[in-house]
Amino acid sequence: MFSAARLALSEIFSPPFRAVLWKSLGLTIAVLVVFWLGFEALLSWAIDIQSYPWIETVVGIVAGLGLLVGLAFLVAPVTALVAGLFTDEIAAVVERTHYPYDPPGRDPPIGEALVDAVLFAGVAVVVNLIALALLLVPGVNLIAFFVGNGYLIGREYFEASARRFLSRQQAREVRRANGITVFVGGLVIALFLAVPILNLLTPLFAMAFMTHVYKRVSGLE
């Protein structure tokens, strides 16, 4: 597990990953900026209708802080959505670099990949909204964030790696058979996700990491 994490971390900035790195990072930042501008415009409209200037100021400060916290929790679903566009490209680089003698994985149809990405992002939104709702409960919010994202991220990225070689049902069965390993792997990715700035690279790290994990549990290496 730790060797897989070390390999994935070292690969993020390696030459074979640079093209997908800039595409993934650029799209993730662009989506977050769109969310920021949209929320800011909505808040500006809401604050402008207030009758008292001092209330506008207080509401503006509180809303701004809330927006920062909200965007921090949005990183998980946004990176999940972006990941759906690049997971197979990332996995293919890992496979060519570290497992050149194994049969190459199969890229799923674009439509299937987009549907999976949207569904993954939707579930990530629900998990992180629950964690956000528990923000004021000391300790519980962190547990909810790590356990929720650890389970979700571990499951989705592992199955995305496995589906390059197996059917959807077979990938799910392999994931269930290695549930503890996949969950621990998800916690490793959740730790990565919790690091500001670095978490923008979560799709690259998570997919590379889970590709190594899948190779190990399947015995294909």
Buried (B, 14 or more C-beta within 10 A) or exposed (E): BEEBBEBBBEBBEEEBBEEBBEBBBEBBEEBBEEBBEEBEEEBEEEBEEBEEEEEBEEBBEEBEEBBEEBBBBBBBBBBBBBBBBBBBBBBBBBBEBBBEEBEEBEBBEEEEBBEBBEEBBEBBBEBBBEBBEBBEEEEEBBEBBBBBBBBBBBBBBBBBBBBBBBEEEEBBEBBEEBEEBBBBBBBBBBBBBBEEEEBBBBBBBBBBBBBBBBBBBBEEE
